Amino acid sequence: MKKIIIAGFLFASFQLKAQLVITPGAELYMSGNAQLSLQNIDLANNGLFTPGTGIVSFTGNTSSAISGTQPIQFYEMEINKSSGSSVLLQRMIGITQRISFTAGFLNLNNYNADLGTTGLLNGEQEASRIIGSNGGQVLFSTTLNNPVSVNPANLGAIISSSQNLGSVTIRRGHQSQVNGYNMG
């Protein structure tokens, strides 16, 4: 198996519109809190991606895509795309820590972004947020015991209840709904 190690002190940056492809049998391993900056680059995982406690930043002025045949679990993901560009999902992703929004969009494109039980959204605003007119959801699972003004994972839903709601999975969708029906 080929193995690429990115140490915590290494900053990787690519300047051309291209693809970072992790091929079958290969591993991209980020050691510690390394930062991988993909400027105008797509990420295709067909091998093994191990993010450590690092940040993967999608930067630049053109849209990028996340694809591949193998699961992608980010520790921390940053969206920093200018000119209204986006990161387009072409497969489901998982996030352990957070998705940080600086500029640009994360387009779900009918795929899910799963925050598990520990992830959250950071810095969403009108000009930099999650979109998904083709569908897709942001998922978060937690236990809610008598919650008072709780905003789980910073998804934007404030929940209060005098009851123990137990284990809850919150699904934030991004398609227009009318009377509970999907209009897409």
C-alpha positions in Angstrom: 0.0 0.0 0.0 1.3 3.5 -0.9 1.1 5.9 2.0 1.4 9.7 2.0 2.0 11.3 5.3 1.4 15.0 5.8 3.0 16.2 9.1 1.4 18.7 11.4 3.8 21.4 10.4 3.4 21.0 6.7 1.2 23.3 4.7 0.1 21.8 1.3 -1.3 24.1 -1.3 -2.1 23.5 -5.0 -2.5 26.3 -7.5 -4.0 24.6 -10.6 -7.5 23.4 -11.2 -7.0 19.7 -10.9 -7.9 16.7 -8.8 -6.3 15.2 -5.8 -7.1 11.5 -6.3 -6.4 8.9 -3.7 -6.2 5.7 -5.7 -7.3 2.2 -4.6 -4.6 0.8 -2.3 -3.2 4.3 -1.5 -3.6 6.3 1.7 -3.5 10.0 2.4 -2.6 10.3 6.1 -2.6 13.7 7.8 -0.6 13.5 11.0 -1.7 15.6 14.0 -3.3 19.0 13.2 -1.9 19.4 9.6 -3.7 21.6 7.2 -4.4 20.6 3.6 -5.4 23.5 1.4 -7.0 22.5 -1.9 -7.1 25.6 -4.1 -9.5 25.0 -7.0 -8.9 21.3 -6.6 -11.4 18.4 -6.5 -10.9 15.6 -3.9 -11.6 12.1 -5.1 -11.2 9.3 -2.5 -10.9 5.8 -4.0 -8.4 4.7 -1.3 -8.0 5.6 2.4 -8.2 9.1 3.7 -7.1 9.6 7.4 -7.5 13.3 8.4 -5.9 13.1 11.9 -7.0 16.3 13.7 -6.3 18.4 10.7 -8.2 20.9 8.6 -9.0 20.4 4.9 -9.6 23.8 3.4 -11.3 24.2 0.0 -10.1 27.5 -1.3 -10.0 29.4 -4.6 -12.3 31.1 -7.1 -13.8 28.1 -8.9 -16.0 25.4 -7.6 -14.6 22.1 -6.5 -16.1 18.6 -6.0 -15.8 15.8 -3.4 -16.2 12.4 -4.9 -14.8 8.9 -5.0 -15.8 5.3 -4.2 -14.6 5.3 -0.5 -16.0 7.1 2.5 -14.6 10.5 3.4 -14.5 11.5 7.1 -13.1 15.0 7.7 -12.0 16.1 11.1 -12.4 19.8 10.2 -13.5 21.2 6.9 -13.2 24.8 5.8 -15.2 26.4 2.9 -13.3 29.5 1.7 -14.4 29.9 -1.9 -14.6 33.4 -3.5 -17.0 34.6 -6.2 -19.9 32.6 -5.0 -18.1 29.4 -5.8 -19.0 26.1 -4.0 -17.8 22.7 -2.9 -20.1 20.2 -4.6 -20.7 16.9 -3.0 -20.7 13.9 -5.3 -20.9 11.5 -2.3 -21.8 11.6 1.4 -19.3 13.0 3.8 -18.8 12.8 7.5 -17.4 15.6 9.8 -16.0 14.9 13.3 -15.3 18.4 14.5 -16.8 21.2 12.4 -17.5 22.7 9.0 -16.2 26.3 9.1 -17.6 28.8 6.6 -15.4 31.7 5.5 -16.7 32.3 2.0 -18.6 30.3 -0.6 -21.0 27.4 -0.4 -21.2 23.8 0.5 -23.6 22.3 -2.1 -25.1 19.0 -0.8 -26.3 18.1 -4.3 -28.6 15.4 -3.0 -25.9 13.9 -0.6 -25.7 14.1 3.1 -23.2 15.8 5.4 -23.2 13.7 8.6 -22.0 15.6 11.7 -22.3 12.5 13.8 -22.5 13.3 17.6 -19.7 15.8 17.8 -19.6 17.9 14.7 -21.1 21.4 14.2 -21.5 24.2 11.7 -19.4 27.4 12.3 -19.8 30.8 10.7 -22.8 30.2 8.4 -24.2 33.4 6.9 -26.2 34.3 3.8 -23.1 34.6 1.6 -21.4 31.5 2.9 -23.6 28.5 3.9 -24.9 25.1 3.0 -27.2 24.9 -0.1 -28.8 22.0 -1.8 -31.7 22.7 -4.2 -31.2 19.1 -5.5 -31.7 17.8 -2.0 -29.5 16.4 0.7 -29.4 16.8 4.4 -27.1 17.8 7.3 -27.4 15.2 10.0 -26.7 15.4 13.7 -27.4 12.9 16.5 -27.6 13.8 20.2 -29.5 13.2 23.5 -31.9 15.9 24.6 -32.9 15.8 28.2 -35.2 18.7 29.1 -33.5 21.0 26.6 -33.8 24.8 27.1 -33.0 26.9 24.0 -30.6 24.3 22.7 -29.2 24.7 19.1 -27.8 21.3 18.4 -24.7 21.4 16.2 -25.5 25.1 15.4 -28.0 23.8 12.8 -30.3 26.8 13.4 -33.2 25.0 15.2 -33.7 26.2 18.8 -35.2 23.4 20.8 -36.9 23.6 24.2 -38.9 20.9 26.0 -39.9 20.1 29.5 -39.7 16.4 28.5 -36.7 14.1 28.1 -36.6 13.7 24.3 -34.0 11.0 24.5 -31.8 10.1 21.5 -32.6 12.5 18.6 -31.4 12.7 15.1 -31.8 16.1 13.5 -32.1 16.3 9.7 -31.7 19.7 8.2 -32.9 19.6 4.6 -32.3 22.1 1.8 -35.1 21.6 -0.7 -38.2 23.8 -0.7 -41.1 22.3 1.2 -44.8 23.1 1.1 -47.1 21.6 3.7 -44.4 19.0 4.4 -44.1 17.9 0.8 -41.0 18.0 -1.3 -41.4 20.4 -4.2 -38.3 19.2 -6.1 
